[in-house]
């Protein structure tokens, strides 16, 4: 079994990026709910993200969404973030909110629409150049709602052609991360519905194209850890988007719906090198807090990931391999259950104390008075939310 120091070493390397949009108002298809103190611009979003890093010690970067986080001076924005103790991270594109994308973006039948979508993606890379970040994350809402609406193969060809143009623009140290989602908002077919489709396009493009696994983008019962193991084996897992789902893309706090699944996934990540020094895998929260407070929701999510990772590292790999080679089914299962049932909260409190962080992040943030301050200070203006 791994030692406490080995677990702490992994936790020291583990950074979980938080998304700027998680700090804005969010909701459902029926209602976006407002809360007091919600940021009114990207600068205030980053200020809130800095609070999460302050109390967890594990959220050093902030993912941006363009154009929601468009600013006049990106270098000034990056300097603002660094002054707060965090850095700008993954650039997420948006090809799903303009009216022109009603029939798709990079897969749309209209070549002008496709050209506009590609131009937006290239603009995102321009921003990456300015703030010196590595990853461009692509998620496409493209698909169809009815049989006969469009030619499925033609749409795949359009997708490949569009991605090739974007890939060619990447810098030497930049990557394209292609996300998949099995349905919604397209209901008959989605153009990038699964890890296999994403992987095929990434392999055709080259080594700077990698797959994103969003834990909420799967049908109930899907063995996500199998997908993760396969992508790590192929060295094509570029990033995780963490959240939870009971049914589909619920965007709930990671580990809330099925903490054992999160542990199983992190176990596969651990034994396949995903926590090693220099790992290519980035870890990002992708959650829309509908009813819970924004900053505490992110803090709780980071803590859930840390607990799952600590338990995964504690798995007795020698005992597990021995049981597997012996064909001892129950012994192998017991090894995993022993690690999963270990209470690692004390270890994490100790790790935080070692780093000079309050051992109880949720309580420390609640006592800080920051929530009351922003509710008082951020009066007037337009609160950020979906589309801003």
C-alpha positions in Angstrom: 0.0 0.0 0.0 1.2 3.5 -0.8 2.6 5.5 2.1 1.1 8.8 3.3 4.0 10.6 1.8 3.3 9.1 -1.6 -0.3 10.2 -1.5 0.8 13.7 -0.5 3.2 13.8 -3.4 0.4 13.1 -5.8 -1.8 15.7 -4.1 1.1 18.2 -4.5 1.1 17.6 -8.3 -2.7 17.6 -8.6 -4.1 20.9 -9.9 -7.8 21.0 -10.7 -8.8 23.9 -13.0 -12.0 25.7 -12.2 -14.2 27.1 -14.9 -15.0 30.9 -15.1 -18.6 30.1 -16.0 -19.2 28.3 -12.7 -19.1 31.6 -10.9 -21.9 33.1 -13.0 -25.6 32.5 -12.8 -26.8 29.3 -14.2 -29.9 27.1 -14.2 -31.9 24.9 -16.5 -33.6 25.2 -19.9 -36.5 26.8 -18.0 -34.9 29.3 -15.7 -31.5 30.9 -14.9 -31.4 31.6 -11.2 -29.7 34.8 -9.9 -27.7 34.9 -6.7 -26.2 37.8 -4.7 -22.6 38.6 -5.3 -22.3 36.9 -8.7 -19.5 38.4 -10.8 -20.4 41.0 -13.4 -17.3 40.6 -15.6 -14.4 38.2 -16.2 -12.2 40.1 -13.7 -14.6 39.4 -10.9 -14.9 35.7 -12.0 -11.2 35.3 -11.6 -11.3 37.0 -8.2 -13.8 34.3 -7.1 -11.7 31.5 -8.6 -8.7 32.8 -6.6 -10.8 32.2 -3.4 -11.2 28.5 -4.3 -7.4 28.2 -4.8 -6.8 30.0 -1.5 -8.8 27.6 0.5 -8.0 24.4 -1.3 -4.4 24.9 -2.6 -5.4 22.8 -5.6 -7.0 25.2 -8.2 -4.2 27.2 -9.6 -5.7 28.0 -13.0 -9.0 29.3 -14.4 -10.6 28.1 -17.7 -12.0 30.8 -19.9 -15.0 30.7 -22.2 -14.9 32.9 -25.3 -16.8 35.2 -26.0 -18.3 35.0 -22.4 -14.9 36.0 -21.0 -13.9 38.5 -23.8 -11.9 41.4 -22.5 -10.2 44.4 -24.2 -6.7 43.5 -23.0 -5.9 39.8 -22.4 -2.4 40.5 -21.2 -3.8 42.8 -18.5 -6.3 40.1 -17.7 -3.5 37.6 -17.2 -1.6 40.0 -15.0 -4.8 40.6 -12.9 -5.1 36.8 -12.4 -1.5 36.4 -11.4 -1.8 39.2 -8.9 -4.6 37.2 -7.2 -2.5 34.0 -7.1 -3.9 32.1 -10.1 -3.3 31.8 -13.8 -5.5 31.7 -16.9 -5.9 28.3 -18.3 -7.8 26.4 -21.0 -9.6 28.5 -23.6 -13.1 27.1 -24.4 -14.7 28.0 -27.7 -18.4 28.7 -28.3 -20.0 27.6 -31.5 -23.5 27.0 -30.2 -25.1 30.3 -29.2 -25.3 32.3 -32.4 -28.4 32.1 -34.5 -26.3 31.1 -37.5 -25.5 27.8 -35.7 -29.1 26.5 -35.7 -28.1 23.7 -38.1 -24.6 23.2 -36.8 -21.3 25.1 -36.8 -18.2 23.2 -38.1 -20.6 20.6 -39.5 -23.2 22.9 -40.9 -24.3 22.5 -44.5 -23.7 26.1 -45.2 -20.0 26.8 -46.0 -20.3 30.4 -44.8 -21.4 29.2 -41.4 -18.6 26.7 -41.2 -16.1 29.4 -42.2 -17.4 31.6 -39.4 -17.1 28.8 -36.9 -13.5 28.1 -37.9 -12.7 31.8 -37.7 -13.9 31.9 -34.1 -11.7 28.9 -33.3 -8.7 30.6 -34.8 -9.5 33.7 -32.8 -9.4 31.6 -29.7 -5.9 30.5 -30.6 -4.9 34.1 -31.0 -6.0 34.6 -27.4 -4.0 31.5 -26.3 -0.9 33.1 -27.9 -1.5 36.4 -25.9 -1.9 34.7 -22.5 0.5 31.9 -23.1 -1.8 28.9 -22.5 -1.6 25.5 -23.9 -5.1 24.1 -24.5 -8.0 24.9 -26.8 -11.0 22.9 -25.8 -13.7 22.1 -28.4 -17.2 21.0 -27.8 -19.7 21.1 -30.6 -23.4 21.1 -30.2 -23.6 20.0 -33.8 -26.0 17.2 -34.9 -29.5 16.6 -36.3 -32.9 16.1 -34.8 -34.6 14.2 -37.6 -33.7 11.4 -40.0 -33.0 12.8 -43.4 -32.2 16.3 -42.0 -28.6 16.0 -43.3 -26.1 13.5 -44.5 -24.3 12.0 -41.5 -21.1 11.1 -43.5 -21.0 14.5 -45.1 -21.1 16.1 -41.7 -18.2 14.0 -40.6 -16.2 15.1 -43.6 -17.0 18.8 -42.9 -15.9 18.2 -39.3 -12.6 16.8 -40.4 -12.0 19.6 -42.8 -12.8 22.2 -40.2 -10.6 20.6 -37.5 -7.7 20.3 -40.0 -7.7 24.1 -40.5 -7.7 24.7 -36.7 -5.0 22.1 -36.1 -2.7 23.7 -38.6 -2.9 27.0 -36.7 -1.7 25.5 -33.4 1.6 26.5 -32.0 4.4 24.1 -31.2 3.3 23.8 -27.5 -0.4 24.1 -28.0 -3.0 21.3 -28.1 -6.5 20.8 -29.4 -8.8 18.9 -26.9 -11.9 17.4 -28.5 -14.8 16.8 -26.2 -17.8 14.4 -26.9 -21.3 14.2 -25.7 -23.8 11.5 -26.7 -26.8 13.7 -27.0 -28.3 17.2 -26.4 -29.0 19.6 -27.9 -29.1 17.3 -31.0 -31.4 14.3 -30.4 -31.4 12.1 -33.5 -27.6 12.1 -33.9 -24.7 14.1 -32.5 -21.6 14.7 -34.7 -19.1 13.9 -31.9 -21.2 11.6 -29.6 -18.6 9.3 -28.1 -14.9 8.8 -27.3 -14.4 6.7 -30.4 -15.5 9.4 -32.8 -13.3 12.0 -30.9 -10.4 9.6 -31.0 -10.7 8.9 -34.7 -10.6 12.6 -35.5 -7.7 13.2 -33.1 -5.6 10.4 -34.5 -6.2 11.6 -38.1 -5.1 15.1 -37.0 -1.9 14.3 -35.2 -0.3 14.2 -31.7 -1.4 17.6 -30.6 -5.1 16.5 -30.8 -6.4 14.7 -27.7 -9.7 13.5 -26.3 -11.6 15.1 -23.4 -13.7 12.9 -21.1 -16.5 14.8 -19.4 -17.8 12.4 -16.7 -21.4 13.7 -17.3 -21.5 13.1 -21.0 -22.3 9.4 -20.9 -25.5 7.3 -20.8 -26.3 5.8 -17.4 -24.4 2.5 -16.9 -21.5 3.5 -19.2 -18.2 2.1 -17.9 -16.3 5.4 -17.9 -13.2 3.9 -16.3 -12.9 1.5 -19.3 -12.9 4.5 -21.6 -10.3 6.3 -19.5 -8.0 3.2 -19.4 -8.2 2.8 -23.1 -7.5 6.5 -23.8 -4.5 6.5 -21.4 -3.2 3.3 -23.0 -3.4 5.1 -26.4 -1.8 8.2 -24.9 -4.7 10.3 -26.1 -6.4 11.4 -22.9 -5.9 15.1 -22.8 -8.3 16.3 -20.1 -11.0 15.5 -17.7 -14.1 17.6 -17.2 -15.4 16.6 -13.8 -19.0 16.7 -12.8 -21.8 14.2 -11.7 -24.9 13.0 -13.4 -27.9 10.9 -12.4 -29.4 10.8 -15.9 -27.4 12.7 -18.5 -25.5 16.0 -18.5 -26.7 17.0 -15.0 -23.6 19.1 -14.3 -23.8 18.3 -10.6 -20.9 18.5 -8.1 -18.3 15.8 -9.0 -18.7 12.8 -6.8 -22.1 13.7 -5.6 -24.1 11.1 -7.6 -21.6 8.2 -7.5 -18.4 8.7 -5.4 -17.5 5.1 -6.0 -17.5 5.6 -9.7 -15.2 8.6 -9.3 -12.8 6.5 -7.2 -12.8 3.7 -9.8 -12.0 6.3 -12.6 -9.2 7.8 -10.5 -7.8 4.3 -9.9 -7.5 3.7 -13.6 -5.9 7.1 -14.0 -3.4 6.3 -11.3 -2.3 2.9 -12.5 -2.0 4.2 -16.1 0.2 7.1 -15.3 -2.3 9.9 -15.2 -0.9 11.4 -12.0 2.8 10.9 -12.9 5.2 13.8 -13.1 4.8 15.5 -16.5 1.4 13.8 -17.2 -0.4 15.2 -20.3 -3.8 14.9 -18.6 -5.3 18.1 -17.3 -8.1 18.1 -14.7 -10.9 20.6 -14.9 -14.3 21.1 -13.2 -17.2 21.7 -15.6 -20.2 22.3 -13.4 -23.1 24.7 -13.4 -24.2 25.3 -9.9 -28.0 25.8 -10.2 -29.1 25.9 -6.6 -25.9 25.9 -4.5 -23.6 28.8 -3.9 -20.9 29.3 -6.5 -17.6 29.4 -4.6 -18.5 26.8 -1.9 -19.7 24.5 -4.7 -16.3 24.7 -6.4 -14.5 24.2 -3.1 -16.6 21.1 -2.3 -15.9 19.7 -5.8 -12.1 20.1 -5.4 -12.3 18.3 -2.0 -14.3 15.5 -3.5 -11.7 15.0 -6.3 -8.9 15.1 -3.8 -10.5 12.4 -1.6 -11.1 10.1 -4.6 -7.5 10.6 -5.8 -6.1 9.9 -2.3 -8.1 6.7 -2.0 -7.0 5.6 -5.5 -3.3 6.1 -4.7 -3.8 4.0 -1.5 -4.9 0.9 -3.5 -2.4 -1.9 -2.6 -1.2 -2.5 -6.1 0.9 -5.5 -5.2 -1.9 -7.3 -3.5 -4.3 -6.4 -6.3 -2.0 -7.8 -9.0 -1.4 -10.9 -7.0 -5.2 -11.5 -6.7 -5.7 -10.8 -10.4 -3.0 -13.2 -11.5 -4.3 -15.9 -9.2 -7.8 -15.4 -10.5 -9.1 -14.6 -7.0 -12.1 -12.4 -7.9 -13.1 -11.6 -4.3 -9.6 -10.8 -3.1 -9.1 -8.3 -5.9 -12.4 -6.7 -5.2 -11.6 -6.5 -1.5 -8.4 -4.7 -2.2 -10.3 -2.0 -4.1 -13.0 -1.8 -1.4 -10.4 -1.5 1.4 -8.9 1.6 -0.3 -12.3 3.1 -1.1 -13.5 2.7 2.5 -10.4 4.3 3.9 -11.2 7.7 5.6 -8.7 10.0 4.0 -10.1 13.2 5.4 -7.5 13.3 8.2 -4.7 12.8 5.7 -6.1 15.7 3.6 -6.4 18.0 6.7 -2.7 17.2 7.4 -1.7 17.9 3.8 -3.5 21.3 3.9 -1.8 22.1 7.2 1.6 21.2 5.7 0.9 23.7 3.0 -0.2 26.5 5.4 -3.8 26.1 4.3 -6.7 25.9 6.8 -7.5 22.2 7.2 -11.2 22.8 6.8 -11.7 24.7 3.5 -15.5 25.0 3.6 -15.6 26.3 7.2 -12.7 28.6 6.5 -14.3 30.2 3.5 -17.6 30.6 5.3 -15.9 32.4 8.2 -13.9 34.6 5.8 -16.7 37.0 5.1 -16.0 37.0 1.4 -19.5 36.0 0.4 -21.0 38.8 2.4 -18.5 41.3 1.0 -19.2 40.5 -2.7 -22.9 40.5 -2.1 -22.5 44.1 -0.8 -19.9 45.3 -3.3 -21.4 43.8 -6.4 -24.6 45.7 -6.6 -25.7 47.1 -10.0 -24.4 46.1 -13.4 -25.2 42.9 -15.2 -24.5 39.6 -13.5 -22.5 37.1 -15.5 -24.3 34.0 -16.6 -24.8 31.8 -19.7 -23.8 34.0 -22.6 -21.8 36.5 -20.6 
